[in-house]
C-alpha cells in the first residue's frame, strides 16, 4: 500500500480516500508541543477510521455477531429486521410464483430439445488451435491471482453485508415497523438515501406482479431500499406516523399504493398504481420510468458505515454488559450496618435483634447456662 497524491491510499479495488480531518478549533493558547499532540491525534483518528472501514476482518466479525440466520427469507442484521415479525409473503404473490414455476417448467422441456439439436450440430467444431494460449505463463501469476481473489472476497463480503441490511433485495416487513425502516418519522436515526415502499393489497394481482418487478429492480439498484407491507394494516397499526408522513392515503380506497422516499421525506405517491398497470398487471417499463423520475433509483451500494445502525461504541457497551459479574461474597448478618465480616461474630457494647453485645451472656453470669464460660 503506497501513499498517492490527494491522500489516496492504493489498495485492492482501487484508490481509498482517507477520512478528512481539520485543524480548526484548537486553543491558540496551547504550547507548541500540546498543539502538535492534538494535531497528531486528529490525523491518527482519521487514519484509524479509514483502515477500520476497509478492514475485511472487522466487517466479517461485526457481521458474525449481529446477523440473524433463522429468518423466513434467510439471514439479516438485527439492526434492520425482527426475526419474530419480519419476512414472509402474501397469498396473491404465492399463487403467482407457483403459476410462473409451472410455466417455466414447461418451457424448459422445450428448450432442452432445442439445445440437443444445437449441440449435435456443433460437435464438429474444435478450439484446439487456441490451446497454445493456455500454455503461456503470465508474469507474477501467483501474485495476480492472490490480489484478484482478495478483491473478489472483499466485494462479495460488502455485497452480502448490504443484503443483510435490506439493500439489493425486496423484503416484506411488519406493518408496525415498515414506515420507520423506510426512514419516515423523526425517530429514524439513519434514514436510507432512497427507499421504495409498496403498500400492498394481499388479494390483488397488481401487487403480486409489482413485487416481482421490484425484486428485479432491487438487484440492479443496490443503493435503494425496497420494502413492502400490508397497506391497510400499516396505516392503521402505525396511525400516528402514517397521519403525519402519509396523510393523503386512504386505507380503504387507495390500496395498493407505491411510495417513493428520499432521505426520510416522501417524494411521490401513486395510489391504486394509477398509470402503472394494464389488465390488472403492473408494467415493468412504466414502473421503472416512474421510479426514475422520482430520483430514487441508486446503483451504488452504501458504505458499510451507512448500512449498520449498531455503532462500535454500542458494541463496546454490549460487550461490557455481557461480561459475567463477580459472584458476591456472602456476609455474616450481625445486625450492624456496614459490617463486611464473613465469619460468625458479635460486637461488644452493641445490642440489636441479632446480638446482645455482652462479653458474657446473662445465663453465664447467673449460672443457669449449661455451656461453661470460655476462658479468656
TORKOL-4160 file (C-alpha; in steps of 0.2 Angstrom, whole numbers, padded with zeros to 4 digits, m for minus):
376
<pt num="1" X="0000" Y="0000" Z="0000"/>
<pt num="2" X="0008" Y="0016" Z="m0006"/>
<pt num="3" X="0003" Y="0034" Z="m0002"/>
<pt num="4" X="m0003" Y="0043" Z="m0018"/>
<pt num="5" X="m0007" Y="0061" Z="m0021"/>
<pt num="6" X="m0023" Y="0068" Z="m0013"/>
<pt num="7" X="m0022" Y="0057" Z="0002"/>
<pt num="8" X="m0027" Y="0042" Z="m0009"/>
<pt num="9" X="m0021" Y="0025" Z="m0002"/>
<pt num="10" X="m0019" Y="0012" Z="m0016"/>
<pt num="11" X="m0025" Y="m0005" Z="m0012"/>
<pt num="12" X="m0036" Y="m0019" Z="m0018"/>
<pt num="13" X="m0051" Y="m0012" Z="m0028"/>
<pt num="14" X="m0043" Y="0005" Z="m0032"/>
<pt num="15" X="m0039" Y="0021" Z="m0023"/>
<pt num="16" X="m0045" Y="0023" Z="m0005"/>
<pt num="17" X="m0048" Y="0040" Z="0001"/>
<pt num="18" X="m0043" Y="0045" Z="0019"/>
<pt num="19" X="m0056" Y="0052" Z="0030"/>
<pt num="20" X="m0055" Y="0071" Z="0031"/>
<pt num="21" X="m0048" Y="0079" Z="0047"/>
<pt num="22" X="m0047" Y="0098" Z="0051"/>
<pt num="23" X="m0036" Y="0108" Z="0062"/>
<pt num="24" X="m0049" Y="0121" Z="0067"/>
<pt num="25" X="m0055" Y="0124" Z="0084"/>
<pt num="26" X="m0038" Y="0121" Z="0093"/>
<pt num="27" X="m0035" Y="0133" Z="0108"/>
<pt num="28" X="m0022" Y="0146" Z="0102"/>
<pt num="29" X="m0015" Y="0147" Z="0119"/>
<pt num="30" X="m0008" Y="0130" Z="0119"/>
<pt num="31" X="0010" Y="0127" Z="0119"/>
<pt num="32" X="0018" Y="0121" Z="0103"/>
<pt num="33" X="0021" Y="0103" Z="0110"/>
<pt num="34" X="0002" Y="0102" Z="0115"/>
<pt num="35" X="m0004" Y="0109" Z="0099"/>
<pt num="36" X="0007" Y="0096" Z="0089"/>
<pt num="37" X="0000" Y="0082" Z="0100"/>
<pt num="38" X="m0018" Y="0087" Z="0096"/>
<pt num="39" X="m0015" Y="0088" Z="0078"/>
<pt num="40" X="m0006" Y="0071" Z="0078"/>
<pt num="41" X="m0021" Y="0064" Z="0087"/>
<pt num="42" X="m0033" Y="0070" Z="0074"/>
<pt num="43" X="m0023" Y="0063" Z="0060"/>
<pt num="44" X="m0021" Y="0046" Z="0069"/>
<pt num="45" X="m0040" Y="0045" Z="0071"/>
<pt num="46" X="m0044" Y="0049" Z="0053"/>
<pt num="47" X="m0031" Y="0035" Z="0048"/>
<pt num="48" X="m0038" Y="0023" Z="0060"/>
<pt num="49" X="m0056" Y="0026" Z="0055"/>
<pt num="50" X="m0051" Y="0023" Z="0036"/>
<pt num="51" X="m0042" Y="0007" Z="0040"/>
<pt num="52" X="m0056" Y="0000" Z="0050"/>
<pt num="53" X="m0069" Y="0004" Z="0037"/>
<pt num="54" X="m0059" Y="m0006" Z="0024"/>
<pt num="55" X="m0053" Y="m0020" Z="0036"/>
<pt num="56" X="m0061" Y="m0036" Z="0030"/>
<pt num="57" X="m0058" Y="m0044" Z="0047"/>
<pt num="58" X="m0068" Y="m0030" Z="0056"/>
<pt num="59" X="m0083" Y="m0032" Z="0043"/>
<pt num="60" X="m0083" Y="m0051" Z="0045"/>
<pt num="61" X="m0083" Y="m0050" Z="0064"/>
<pt num="62" X="m0097" Y="m0037" Z="0065"/>
<pt num="63" X="m0107" Y="m0047" Z="0053"/>
<pt num="64" X="m0104" Y="m0063" Z="0063"/>
<pt num="65" X="m0110" Y="m0055" Z="0079"/>
<pt num="66" X="m0126" Y="m0046" Z="0073"/>
<pt num="67" X="m0133" Y="m0057" Z="0059"/>
<pt num="68" X="m0148" Y="m0067" Z="0062"/>
<pt num="69" X="m0149" Y="m0084" Z="0052"/>
<pt num="70" X="m0166" Y="m0091" Z="0057"/>
<pt num="71" X="m0177" Y="m0079" Z="0047"/>
<pt num="72" X="m0190" Y="m0084" Z="0034"/>
<pt num="73" X="m0181" Y="m0076" Z="0019"/>
<pt num="74" X="m0163" Y="m0081" Z="0025"/>
<pt num="75" X="m0152" Y="m0070" Z="0035"/>
<pt num="76" X="m0152" Y="m0052" Z="0041"/>
<pt num="77" X="m0144" Y="m0040" Z="0053"/>
<pt num="78" X="m0153" Y="m0037" Z="0069"/>
<pt num="79" X="m0152" Y="m0018" Z="0067"/>
<pt num="80" X="m0164" Y="m0020" Z="0052"/>
<pt num="81" X="m0175" Y="m0035" Z="0055"/>
<pt num="82" X="m0185" Y="m0043" Z="0068"/>
<pt num="83" X="m0185" Y="m0062" Z="0067"/>
<pt num="84" X="m0202" Y="m0063" Z="0076"/>
<pt num="85" X="m0212" Y="m0052" Z="0064"/>
<pt num="86" X="m0202" Y="m0048" Z="0048"/>
<pt num="87" X="m0202" Y="m0058" Z="0032"/>
<pt num="88" X="m0215" Y="m0069" Z="0023"/>
<pt num="89" X="m0226" Y="m0067" Z="0008"/>
<pt num="90" X="m0245" Y="m0064" Z="0005"/>
<pt num="91" X="m0257" Y="m0075" Z="m0004"/>
<pt num="92" X="m0258" Y="m0067" Z="m0021"/>
<pt num="93" X="m0239" Y="m0067" Z="m0023"/>
<pt num="94" X="m0238" Y="m0085" Z="m0018"/>
<pt num="95" X="m0250" Y="m0090" Z="m0031"/>
<pt num="96" X="m0242" Y="m0080" Z="m0044"/>
<pt num="97" X="m0225" Y="m0088" Z="m0041"/>
<pt num="98" X="m0232" Y="m0106" Z="m0042"/>
<pt num="99" X="m0240" Y="m0101" Z="m0059"/>
<pt num="100" X="m0224" Y="m0095" Z="m0065"/>
<pt num="101" X="m0215" Y="m0110" Z="m0060"/>
<pt num="102" X="m0226" Y="m0121" Z="m0069"/>
<pt num="103" X="m0225" Y="m0111" Z="m0085"/>
<pt num="104" X="m0206" Y="m0111" Z="m0083"/>
<pt num="105" X="m0205" Y="m0130" Z="m0081"/>
<pt num="106" X="m0215" Y="m0132" Z="m0097"/>
<pt num="107" X="m0204" Y="m0120" Z="m0106"/>
<pt num="108" X="m0188" Y="m0129" Z="m0100"/>
<pt num="109" X="m0193" Y="m0145" Z="m0108"/>
<pt num="110" X="m0195" Y="m0137" Z="m0125"/>
<pt num="111" X="m0178" Y="m0128" Z="m0123"/>
<pt num="112" X="m0169" Y="m0144" Z="m0119"/>
<pt num="113" X="m0174" Y="m0152" Z="m0135"/>
<pt num="114" X="m0168" Y="m0137" Z="m0145"/>
<pt num="115" X="m0151" Y="m0137" Z="m0135"/>
<pt num="116" X="m0149" Y="m0155" Z="m0140"/>
<pt num="117" X="m0151" Y="m0151" Z="m0158"/>
<pt num="118" X="m0138" Y="m0137" Z="m0157"/>
<pt num="119" X="m0125" Y="m0147" Z="m0148"/>
<pt num="120" X="m0126" Y="m0161" Z="m0161"/>
<pt num="121" X="m0123" Y="m0148" Z="m0175"/>
<pt num="122" X="m0108" Y="m0140" Z="m0165"/>
<pt num="123" X="m0099" Y="m0157" Z="m0161"/>
<pt num="124" X="m0088" Y="m0155" Z="m0177"/>
<pt num="125" X="m0081" Y="m0138" Z="m0171"/>
<pt num="126" X="m0064" Y="m0138" Z="m0161"/>
<pt num="127" X="m0054" Y="m0125" Z="m0152"/>
<pt num="128" X="m0038" Y="m0134" Z="m0152"/>
<pt num="129" X="m0029" Y="m0120" Z="m0162"/>
<pt num="130" X="m0030" Y="m0109" Z="m0147"/>
<pt num="131" X="m0023" Y="m0121" Z="m0134"/>
<pt num="132" X="m0006" Y="m0113" Z="m0136"/>
<pt num="133" X="m0013" Y="m0098" Z="m0126"/>
<pt num="134" X="m0016" Y="m0108" Z="m0111"/>
<pt num="135" X="0002" Y="m0115" Z="m0111"/>
<pt num="136" X="0010" Y="m0097" Z="m0108"/>
<pt num="137" X="0014" Y="m0092" Z="m0091"/>
<pt num="138" X="0009" Y="m0074" Z="m0086"/>
<pt num="139" X="0022" Y="m0064" Z="m0076"/>
<pt num="140" X="0019" Y="m0064" Z="m0057"/>
<pt num="141" X="0004" Y="m0075" Z="m0060"/>
<pt num="142" X="0003" Y="m0081" Z="m0042"/>
<pt num="143" X="0003" Y="m0063" Z="m0035"/>
<pt num="144" X="m0010" Y="m0058" Z="m0048"/>
<pt num="145" X="m0021" Y="m0072" Z="m0043"/>
<pt num="146" X="m0020" Y="m0068" Z="m0024"/>
<pt num="147" X="m0024" Y="m0050" Z="m0027"/>
<pt num="148" X="m0039" Y="m0054" Z="m0038"/>
<pt num="149" X="m0045" Y="m0067" Z="m0025"/>
<pt num="150" X="m0044" Y="m0054" Z="m0011"/>
<pt num="151" X="m0053" Y="m0041" Z="m0021"/>
<pt num="152" X="m0067" Y="m0053" Z="m0025"/>
<pt num="153" X="m0069" Y="m0059" Z="m0007"/>
<pt num="154" X="m0070" Y="m0041" Z="m0001"/>
<pt num="155" X="m0083" Y="m0037" Z="m0015"/>
<pt num="156" X="m0093" Y="m0052" Z="m0010"/>
<pt num="157" X="m0092" Y="m0048" Z="0008"/>
<pt num="158" X="m0098" Y="m0030" Z="0005"/>
<pt num="159" X="m0112" Y="m0036" Z="m0006"/>
<pt num="160" X="m0118" Y="m0049" Z="0006"/>
<pt num="161" X="m0117" Y="m0036" Z="0021"/>
<pt num="162" X="m0128" Y="m0025" Z="0010"/>
<pt num="163" X="m0141" Y="m0039" Z="0008"/>
<pt num="164" X="m0141" Y="m0042" Z="0026"/>
<pt num="165" X="m0147" Y="m0024" Z="0029"/>
<pt num="166" X="m0160" Y="m0024" Z="0015"/>
<pt num="167" X="m0151" Y="m0017" Z="0000"/>
<pt num="168" X="m0151" Y="m0027" Z="m0016"/>
<pt num="169" X="m0167" Y="m0036" Z="m0011"/>
<pt num="170" X="m0186" Y="m0033" Z="m0009"/>
<pt num="171" X="m0192" Y="m0038" Z="0009"/>
<pt num="172" X="m0208" Y="m0039" Z="0017"/>
<pt num="173" X="m0209" Y="m0031" Z="0035"/>
<pt num="174" X="m0221" Y="m0030" Z="0049"/>
<pt num="175" X="m0234" Y="m0016" Z="0047"/>
<pt num="176" X="m0229" Y="m0008" Z="0063"/>
<pt num="177" X="m0211" Y="m0007" Z="0058"/>
<pt num="178" X="m0210" Y="m0004" Z="0039"/>
<pt num="179" X="m0213" Y="0015" Z="0040"/>
<pt num="180" X="m0198" Y="0018" Z="0052"/>
<pt num="181" X="m0187" Y="0006" Z="0041"/>
<pt num="182" X="m0191" Y="0016" Z="0026"/>
<pt num="183" X="m0184" Y="0032" Z="0036"/>
<pt num="184" X="m0200" Y="0040" Z="0040"/>
<pt num="185" X="m0203" Y="0049" Z="0056"/>
<pt num="186" X="m0191" Y="0060" Z="0067"/>
<pt num="187" X="m0185" Y="0044" Z="0077"/>
<pt num="188" X="m0176" Y="0037" Z="0062"/>
<pt num="189" X="m0158" Y="0039" Z="0066"/>
<pt num="190" X="m0151" Y="0034" Z="0049"/>
<pt num="191" X="m0164" Y="0035" Z="0035"/>
<pt num="192" X="m0159" Y="0027" Z="0019"/>
<pt num="193" X="m0154" Y="0039" Z="0004"/>
<pt num="194" X="m0168" Y="0032" Z="m0006"/>
<pt num="195" X="m0182" Y="0019" Z="m0002"/>
<pt num="196" X="m0197" Y="0012" Z="m0012"/>
<pt num="197" X="m0212" Y="0007" Z="m0001"/>
<pt num="198" X="m0226" Y="m0004" Z="m0008"/>
<pt num="199" X="m0242" Y="m0004" Z="0002"/>
<pt num="200" X="m0249" Y="m0019" Z="m0004"/>
<pt num="201" X="m0266" Y="m0027" Z="m0006"/>
<pt num="202" X="m0264" Y="m0046" Z="m0001"/>
<pt num="203" X="m0278" Y="m0051" Z="m0014"/>
<pt num="204" X="m0273" Y="m0040" Z="m0028"/>
<pt num="205" X="m0264" Y="m0047" Z="m0044"/>
<pt num="206" X="m0257" Y="m0029" Z="m0046"/>
<pt num="207" X="m0247" Y="m0030" Z="m0030"/>
<pt num="208" X="m0241" Y="m0048" Z="m0034"/>
<pt num="209" X="m0234" Y="m0043" Z="m0052"/>
<pt num="210" X="m0227" Y="m0026" Z="m0045"/>
<pt num="211" X="m0217" Y="m0035" Z="m0031"/>
<pt num="212" X="m0209" Y="m0047" Z="m0045"/>
<pt num="213" X="m0204" Y="m0031" Z="m0054"/>
<pt num="214" X="m0197" Y="m0023" Z="m0038"/>
<pt num="215" X="m0187" Y="m0038" Z="m0035"/>
<pt num="216" X="m0178" Y="m0037" Z="m0051"/>
<pt num="217" X="m0175" Y="m0018" Z="m0049"/>
<pt num="218" X="m0168" Y="m0021" Z="m0032"/>
<pt num="219" X="m0155" Y="m0032" Z="m0039"/>
<pt num="220" X="m0150" Y="m0018" Z="m0051"/>
<pt num="221" X="m0151" Y="m0003" Z="m0040"/>
<pt num="222" X="m0142" Y="m0009" Z="m0024"/>
<pt num="223" X="m0142" Y="0008" Z="m0016"/>
<pt num="224" X="m0161" Y="0009" Z="m0014"/>
<pt num="225" X="m0170" Y="0000" Z="m0001"/>
<pt num="226" X="m0186" Y="m0009" Z="m0007"/>
<pt num="227" X="m0199" Y="m0013" Z="0006"/>
<pt num="228" X="m0217" Y="m0020" Z="0006"/>
<pt num="229" X="m0230" Y="m0022" Z="0019"/>
<pt num="230" X="m0249" Y="m0023" Z="0020"/>
<pt num="231" X="m0256" Y="m0006" Z="0016"/>
<pt num="232" X="m0272" Y="m0006" Z="0026"/>
<pt num="233" X="m0263" Y="m0014" Z="0041"/>
<pt num="234" X="m0248" Y="m0001" Z="0040"/>
<pt num="235" X="m0259" Y="0014" Z="0040"/>
<pt num="236" X="m0270" Y="0008" Z="0055"/>
<pt num="237" X="m0257" Y="0000" Z="0066"/>
<pt num="238" X="m0244" Y="0014" Z="0064"/>
<pt num="239" X="m0258" Y="0028" Z="0063"/>
<pt num="240" X="m0248" Y="0042" Z="0072"/>
<pt num="241" X="m0233" Y="0041" Z="0060"/>
<pt num="242" X="m0244" Y="0037" Z="0045"/>
<pt num="243" X="m0255" Y="0053" Z="0048"/>
<pt num="244" X="m0240" Y="0064" Z="0048"/>
<pt num="245" X="m0230" Y="0056" Z="0034"/>
<pt num="246" X="m0244" Y="0049" Z="0023"/>
<pt num="247" X="m0259" Y="0060" Z="0027"/>
<pt num="248" X="m0267" Y="0059" Z="0009"/>
<pt num="249" X="m0268" Y="0040" Z="0008"/>
<pt num="250" X="m0284" Y="0032" Z="0012"/>
<pt num="251" X="m0283" Y="0014" Z="0019"/>
<pt num="252" X="m0299" Y="0008" Z="0011"/>
<pt num="253" X="m0298" Y="0017" Z="m0006"/>
<pt num="254" X="m0280" Y="0019" Z="m0011"/>
<pt num="255" X="m0273" Y="0001" Z="m0010"/>
<pt num="256" X="m0262" Y="m0005" Z="m0017"/>
<pt num="257" X="m0250" Y="0011" Z="m0017"/>
<pt num="258" X="m0232" Y="0014" Z="m0021"/>
<pt num="259" X="m0222" Y="0027" Z="m0011"/>
<pt num="260" X="m0205" Y="0035" Z="m0015"/>
<pt num="261" X="m0195" Y="0041" Z="m0001"/>
<pt num="262" X="m0179" Y="0051" Z="m0002"/>
<pt num="263" X="m0168" Y="0054" Z="0014"/>
<pt num="264" X="m0183" Y="0052" Z="0025"/>
<pt num="265" X="m0195" Y="0063" Z="0015"/>
<pt num="266" X="m0210" Y="0057" Z="0004"/>
<pt num="267" X="m0206" Y="0062" Z="m0014"/>
<pt num="268" X="m0221" Y="0055" Z="m0023"/>
<pt num="269" X="m0236" Y="0044" Z="m0021"/>
<pt num="270" X="m0245" Y="0033" Z="m0033"/>
<pt num="271" X="m0262" Y="0027" Z="m0026"/>
<pt num="272" X="m0270" Y="0012" Z="m0034"/>
<pt num="273" X="m0255" Y="0011" Z="m0045"/>
<pt num="274" X="m0263" Y="0023" Z="m0057"/>
<pt num="275" X="m0254" Y="0023" Z="m0074"/>
<pt num="276" X="m0243" Y="0008" Z="m0069"/>
<pt num="277" X="m0254" Y="m0006" Z="m0073"/>
<pt num="278" X="m0263" Y="m0013" Z="m0088"/>
<pt num="279" X="m0276" Y="m0028" Z="m0087"/>
<pt num="280" X="m0274" Y="m0030" Z="m0069"/>
<pt num="281" X="m0255" Y="m0032" Z="m0070"/>
<pt num="282" X="m0240" Y="m0020" Z="m0067"/>
<pt num="283" X="m0230" Y="m0014" Z="m0082"/>
<pt num="284" X="m0211" Y="m0016" Z="m0079"/>
<pt num="285" X="m0206" Y="m0001" Z="m0091"/>
<pt num="286" X="m0219" Y="0010" Z="m0083"/>
<pt num="287" X="m0214" Y="0006" Z="m0065"/>
<pt num="288" X="m0196" Y="0009" Z="m0069"/>
<pt num="289" X="m0199" Y="0025" Z="m0078"/>
<pt num="290" X="m0210" Y="0032" Z="m0063"/>
<pt num="291" X="m0196" Y="0027" Z="m0050"/>
<pt num="292" X="m0183" Y="0035" Z="m0061"/>
<pt num="293" X="m0192" Y="0052" Z="m0062"/>
<pt num="294" X="m0194" Y="0051" Z="m0043"/>
<pt num="295" X="m0175" Y="0050" Z="m0042"/>
<pt num="296" X="m0175" Y="0035" Z="m0030"/>
<pt num="297" X="m0165" Y="0023" Z="m0041"/>
<pt num="298" X="m0147" Y="0022" Z="m0035"/>
<pt num="299" X="m0135" Y="0009" Z="m0042"/>
<pt num="300" X="m0120" Y="0011" Z="m0029"/>
<pt num="301" X="m0121" Y="0001" Z="m0013"/>
<pt num="302" X="m0120" Y="0012" Z="0003"/>
<pt num="303" X="m0104" Y="0012" Z="0013"/>
<pt num="304" X="m0103" Y="0000" Z="0027"/>
<pt num="305" X="m0104" Y="0014" Z="0040"/>
<pt num="306" X="m0120" Y="0019" Z="0032"/>
<pt num="307" X="m0128" Y="0001" Z="0032"/>
<pt num="308" X="m0127" Y="m0005" Z="0050"/>
<pt num="309" X="m0135" Y="0006" Z="0063"/>
<pt num="310" X="m0126" Y="m0003" Z="0078"/>
<pt num="311" X="m0111" Y="0009" Z="0081"/>
<pt num="312" X="m0094" Y="0002" Z="0088"/>
<pt num="313" X="m0097" Y="0011" Z="0104"/>
<pt num="314" X="m0114" Y="0001" Z="0106"/>
<pt num="315" X="m0104" Y="m0015" Z="0103"/>
<pt num="316" X="m0092" Y="m0010" Z="0117"/>
<pt num="317" X="m0106" Y="m0006" Z="0129"/>
<pt num="318" X="m0114" Y="m0023" Z="0124"/>
<pt num="319" X="m0098" Y="m0032" Z="0127"/>
<pt num="320" X="m0096" Y="m0024" Z="0144"/>
<pt num="321" X="m0114" Y="m0029" Z="0149"/>
<pt num="322" X="m0111" Y="m0047" Z="0144"/>
<pt num="323" X="m0096" Y="m0049" Z="0155"/>
<pt num="324" X="m0100" Y="m0060" Z="0169"/>
<pt num="325" X="m0101" Y="m0051" Z="0186"/>
<pt num="326" X="m0090" Y="m0057" Z="0200"/>
<pt num="327" X="m0100" Y="m0068" Z="0212"/>
<pt num="328" X="m0105" Y="m0058" Z="0228"/>
<pt num="329" X="m0097" Y="m0064" Z="0244"/>
<pt num="330" X="m0109" Y="m0070" Z="0257"/>
<pt num="331" X="m0108" Y="m0059" Z="0273"/>
<pt num="332" X="m0112" Y="m0064" Z="0291"/>
<pt num="333" X="m0128" Y="m0054" Z="0297"/>
<pt num="334" X="m0123" Y="m0047" Z="0313"/>
<pt num="335" X="m0136" Y="m0033" Z="0313"/>
<pt num="336" X="m0123" Y="m0019" Z="0312"/>
<pt num="337" X="m0123" Y="m0008" Z="0297"/>
<pt num="338" X="m0108" Y="m0008" Z="0285"/>
<pt num="339" X="m0100" Y="m0023" Z="0293"/>
<pt num="340" X="m0092" Y="m0034" Z="0280"/>
<pt num="341" X="m0086" Y="m0048" Z="0290"/>
<pt num="342" X="m0089" Y="m0066" Z="0283"/>
<pt num="343" X="m0087" Y="m0076" Z="0299"/>
<pt num="344" X="m0098" Y="m0078" Z="0314"/>
<pt num="345" X="m0095" Y="m0064" Z="0327"/>
<pt num="346" X="m0103" Y="m0051" Z="0339"/>
<pt num="347" X="m0100" Y="m0033" Z="0343"/>
<pt num="348" X="m0097" Y="m0029" Z="0361"/>
<pt num="349" X="m0107" Y="m0015" Z="0368"/>
<pt num="350" X="m0120" Y="m0015" Z="0353"/>
<pt num="351" X="m0136" Y="m0023" Z="0356"/>
<pt num="352" X="m0149" Y="m0027" Z="0342"/>
<pt num="353" X="m0160" Y="m0041" Z="0336"/>
<pt num="354" X="m0146" Y="m0052" Z="0331"/>
<pt num="355" X="m0134" Y="m0050" Z="0346"/>
<pt num="356" X="m0135" Y="m0044" Z="0364"/>
<pt num="357" X="m0117" Y="m0035" Z="0364"/>
<pt num="358" X="m0112" Y="m0043" Z="0381"/>
<pt num="359" X="m0095" Y="m0051" Z="0385"/>
<pt num="360" X="m0104" Y="m0064" Z="0395"/>
<pt num="361" X="m0122" Y="m0069" Z="0392"/>
<pt num="362" X="m0134" Y="m0067" Z="0407"/>
<pt num="363" X="m0136" Y="m0086" Z="0408"/>
<pt num="364" X="m0117" Y="m0087" Z="0411"/>
<pt num="365" X="m0117" Y="m0074" Z="0425"/>
<pt num="366" X="m0132" Y="m0081" Z="0434"/>
<pt num="367" X="m0125" Y="m0099" Z="0432"/>
<pt num="368" X="m0140" Y="m0106" Z="0423"/>
<pt num="369" X="m0131" Y="m0109" Z="0406"/>
<pt num="370" X="m0126" Y="m0127" Z="0403"/>
<pt num="371" X="m0111" Y="m0122" Z="0392"/>
<pt num="372" X="m0096" Y="m0117" Z="0403"/>
<pt num="373" X="m0089" Y="m0100" Z="0401"/>
<pt num="374" X="m0075" Y="m0098" Z="0389"/>
<pt num="375" X="m0058" Y="m0094" Z="0397"/>
<pt num="376" X="m0050" Y="m0078" Z="0391"/>
